[in-house]
C-alpha cells in the first residue's frame, strides 16, 4: 500500500510534494531577506507568494488539476508552515508575519489559479515559465535595491467619549501611574507581541517638561512637551533611543525610531461636553520609510488607539 502510494502519481502524493517544495522555497526566501535585511520589499511580499502558489501546480499532471480547490488552498498551508518555521527559528517575529500574511495567502492562491490555467493549456514552455517565475522575485529584488525608499508622514486621530469631569481627565492624561493589565482593553495587537504601557508620569507641567512612558519588554519613551494649554491639552515630540531597546522587544521592521518606522509627535485634546462628560482626542504623527508605504501605513492606524496610555 505504502509502496503503491509512493510509486504512483496520485493526487495526494504530488500535492504533498508540491507543498513540501513550496515550504522549502518559501523558507529559503525568508532566510535570504532576513539575513540581508530586505524583508520590507515589494518583491518579497508581493512576488514570492505568487511563486509559492505556482509550485504545487508544477508537481501535478493535467488530470490531477481538476480539483482546483486543493490547489487554491495549498498556498495557505505553505504560508502558515513557512511562517511557523520563520518564527520558531527567529528569522521573523510574529508582528511582521501577521502584517504580511494577508498578501501571502491571497496572492498565493492567485498564483496557483493562474499557473493552473497555464498547465491545463499544456503549453510546451511550461517548465521554462516556472524557472523564470522562481527566479523572478530575486531579479526584482536586485532591481528594487536601486530604488531609494521614500519617507512618508501620516497622522492618525483617535477620539474617545469619557464619562468623567474634564478636570479628572486632565489630571489622568498627565500622569498614568502603575497601569494594571485589567485597565487595558484587550486587543489582538497585544496577542502578537505589541507591548502594553506600564507607567507614565510628567516631570514638569509646562512647555519643556517631559512625560516618561514605560512599556512592557523594556521599552521606554520620552515625550517632550511643545504646547501646553492647562485643562485642555498638550502636544509633544517623541524621543526614542532605538539602541537602548532590547533586541527581543520589537522586530526591526516595526521598531520605533528605527530605519523603517518612527513616531514623530502627538497630542492630547480635551473637549468638555457636559459636567461629567468630555471628548478626548489623541493624535499621532508617524514616519514610514519603505518601498510599500501605501500598505504599511494601514497598520499604525489599526494599532494606534491601543498603544498610547
N, C-alpha and C positions, 0 to 999 in steps of 0.2 A: 504493500500500500504506500509506504513511505517512498520506496524507490520509484514507483509509478508517478508519485506526486512531483518528485524532483526531475524526472526524465521527460515527462510530458509537458507541452507548452500550455498548461492550464492557466485560466484567467487569474486564479488566486496566486499561483507561483510568480507569474510575470508581474502582477501588480505589486506583490511584496518586494520583488527585485527592484522594480522601479522606485518604490517608496524608499528602500534602503539606499539606492544610488542617489536619490534626491536628498536624503538626510546627510550623506557623506559630502555631496557638493555644497549643500547649504552650510554645513558646519565649517567646511574649509573656507567658504566666503566670509563667515563671521570671524574666524580666526585671522584672516588676512586683513579685513578692515579694522578689526580691533587692535591688532599689533601695529598697524600703520596709522591708527587714529583717523580713519576715513569713514566711520560708520554714519556720520551725518552727511549723506550724499544722495543725490538723485539716482545715481547708478545702483547703489546698494539697495535702497528702499523701494525703487520702482521698476528695476530691471531684473534683479536676482529672483524675485518671486515668480516672474513670468517663466523663467528658465526652470525653476523648481516644479512648476505645474506641467511643463512640457516633458520632463524626464520620465515620469511613469508611463506616458503615452508612447515614448520611444521604445519601451520594452514590450509592447503589446502588438499582436498581429492585428490585421484589419478586422478579422472576425471577432476578436475579443473586445473591440471598441464599441460594440452595440449597446452596452450598458454604460451610457455616458455619465450617469450619476456617480459611479465609483470613481471615475477619473476627475470629476469636479470636486469630490470630497477628499481625494488623496492629497492634494496640496495642503489641506488643513492639517492632516495628520503629520505631514512632513514639517510644516511650520511649527506646530506645537512640540514635536520631538527635537527639532533643531534649537528652539528657544529654551527648552528644558536643559539640554546639554550645555548651551551657552551660559545659562545661569549657574548650573552646578559647577562648571569649570571656571567660572569667574570672568569669562571673556566679555559678558554683558550683564548689566544689572536689570532688575525687574522693571524699574521705571521706564527705561528705554525700550525694553521689549514690549511692554504694554502700549507704548506710543506707536510702535511700527507694526503691531500685529494685524491691525485693520488692513493697511495696504498689502501686506504679505498674503493674507488669506484671500482677499478679493482678487488681486492680480494673479495669484497662483491659480485660482480656478479659471480665470480668463485665459491664462497661458495654456492650461490643459484643454480648454474648449477650442481654442484656435488651432493648436497643433493637432488635435484630434481630427479637425476638418482637413488638414493637410494630409494626414495619414490615410484617411478614407478616400482621398482622391488618388492615392498610390502614385504620387509623383516620384520619379527616379532620383531626384535631387534631395530627397528627404534627409539622408544621412549628412549631406553637406550642410543643409539648412540647420540641423541640430548642432553640428560642430561650430558653425558660425554663431549660433544662438548662445551656446555655452560660453563662448569667449567674448560675446558682445558686452556684458557688464564690465569686464576688465578693461576692454578697449575704451569704453565710455568713461570709466573711472580715470584713466590716464588723460583723456581729453578734459574731463571736469577739473583735473588738477591745475589746468591753465587758467581757470576762472577764479576771480577774486571774490570771496564771499562778501556780500554787502550787509552793512548794518541797517536794521530797521527798528524804529522806535514806535512802540504801541502803548496805549493806555487802556487799562481795564477799570471799570467802575462797578462797585457793588453797593447796593442800598439795602438797609435793614430798618424795619419799624421796631422800636423798642418801647416796651411798656414800663417806663421809668422816667422820673423827672430829668430834664436836661442837666441839672447840676450833678446828679448822680452819674449820668453817662459821662459827663466831662471829667469827673474825678477818676472814673474807671479806665478811660482810654489813655490817661496819662500813666497810670500805674496798674499793671495787671500782675499781681503777685501770686506766686505759688499756684499755678493753674493745675487743677486736678483733671485727670482723664475724663471723668464724668461730666465735666463742664464743656468739653469739646464735642460738637455734633459729629457722629460717625460719618465718614466719607471714604469712598473707595481709594482715594489717593493715599490715605494713611495705610491702607492694606498693602499697597505696592511699594511702600518704603519711604514716602514723603514724611519728614519729621514733624512732630507736633510741637507747638510752642509750650514752654515750661514756665517762663517768668519774664516780666517786662517792667522796668522802672525808669522814671525820668529824673535826672540829677538836678537840673535847673529848669524851672517853669518859665522859660523866656526864649527868645531867639538866641541861638548859640548854645542852648542846652543840648544834652544828648540822652536819647532814650536807648537803653540797653536791653536787648532781647536775647534770651537764651532758648534754645530748642533741644529736642532730643538729639542723640548721637553727636553731641559736642559742637553743634552749630551755634554761632554767635554773630549777631548783627549789632551795628551802631547806627542809630537814626539821628542825624544832626538837624536840629530844628532851624528852619529857614524862614518860617512865617508863624506868628503866634497871635491868636485872637481869643482872649480869655472867655471861656464859656461857650465858644462857637466852633473852635477847631484849630488845627495847626498843620503845617506842611513840613516835609523833611527830605533830606537826601540820605541815601543809604551807603554805608561803608562796610564792605566785607573783605576781610583778608583771606583770599582763596587758599593761600598757602597754609593757613592755620586750621583749615577744615580737615578733620580726619579723612583719610582716603576712602574709608568704607561708608562715609555718610551719604554721598550722592555720586551718581555716575558723572563722569567728566562732561558729558553732553548736556546735563541739566544743572551743573554746578553754578551756583550764584557767584558772580564775579569772575567767571571762567571765560574760556575762549568763545563759547557759543551763546552764553546767556548771562544777563546781569539785570538786577533790579536797580533802576536809576533814582527814582524818587517816588514819594507817595504823600497822601494827606488824609486827614480825618475832618469831617464837617458835620456839625450838629444843627439840625433844623427843628426848633420847637413846634409841635403841632397842637398840644394841649398841655394842661398842667402836669399830667403824668405820662405823656406820650411824646416821642420825638423820632425824627428820621436821622439815622446815622449813615453817612455816605463815605465810603472808602475808595480811594483811587490809587492805582499803582501804574507807574510808567516803567517799562522794561525794554531792554535791548535784546534782539535776537540776531545772530550772525551766522547764517548758514546759506547753502545753495537751495534750500527749500523752505524759505521763511513763511510762505503762504500757509503751508501745512503746520509748520512748527509753532506759529503764533496762536493756534487754537488751544494748545494745552495750558498755557498760563491763564487763559480765560476760564477754562474748566476748573483749574486748581486755585485761583486767586482767593476766592472767598473763604477757603479753608486754611490759608497759610498765615495770615497776619492777625495777631492777637489784639 
